[in-house]
Each structure stands twice: as C-alpha cells, then as structure tokens.
Amino acid sequence: MSFSRGPKQPIPEVETNVWSCTSDDCAGWMRESFSFNKEPECPLCQSSMEREVRVLPELQD
C-alpha cells in the first residue's frame, strides 16, 4: 500500500500584528490575537514586549 500526497498547497503569508520581546537575549514573540493582556509580558523571560508586524503564515479557523 502506498500513499501519494501530491503537491502541497502553499500557505498564504500575511502581515500579522505580534508582540515581540524587548530583551536582547530572548527571541520570544506571540501573535497579538493570542494575547489575553493589553500589554503582555514575555512568557519565556517575563521582559516587556512591544508591538511589531511580521509576515507569517495565515492561520485557518
């Protein structure tokens, strides 16, 4: 039995608002839509975070 997956559909990328860690030693970030706080702390190092825009794969609901 063999499985053919065929060509994969490319996932469209879109500009996405994210929170990015301000610490130089941390690469933490999260999508703004996944944050529960108005101004979240980094979940990895607890530093402050700032808004930025990244081009990321679009999430499907």
N, C-alpha and C positions, 0 to 999 in steps of 0.2 A: 504494500500500500504506500503511495507517495502523495504528498500534499504539495500543491502548487499555489504559492501565494501571489504570484504575478506581480506586476509593478505596483508599488505603494503610491498612494495619492500623497502629494506634498501637502504639508500642513501650512496654511497661510500664516504669515507673521504680521503682527500689527503693533503699532506704538501703544505701549501699556504703561500706565502710571504705577510706579513702585516706590517702596520705602527702601532706602539703602543705608547701611550702617556707616557712621561717620568715623569710626576707628580705622586707622591705617593698618592695623594688624588683623582686621576681620573683613571677610568678604560677604557678610550676611546681607540678605535682601529679601523682600517679600512683595507680592502683588498688593497694591493698595486695596483692592476689593477683598483680600483675605485678612485684612487687619480689622480688629474689633475696637481699637483705640484711636482717638483723634490724632495723637502723636505717640506712636508706639516706641518701645524700647527694643533694641536688637534681641531676639530670642537666643542668640548664641553667646553674646558677651555683655548684654544689658547696657550698651552705649546708646546714645541718642541716634535717631535716624532722620534722614532728610529725604524729601520727595525728589524723584528724578523720573525720566521717561526712558524706557528701554524697548527695543524691538524684540518681541517674544512670540513664540508660537501661540496662536489663538486657541483659547480653551473652548471646548464644546460643552454645552449644557446638557 
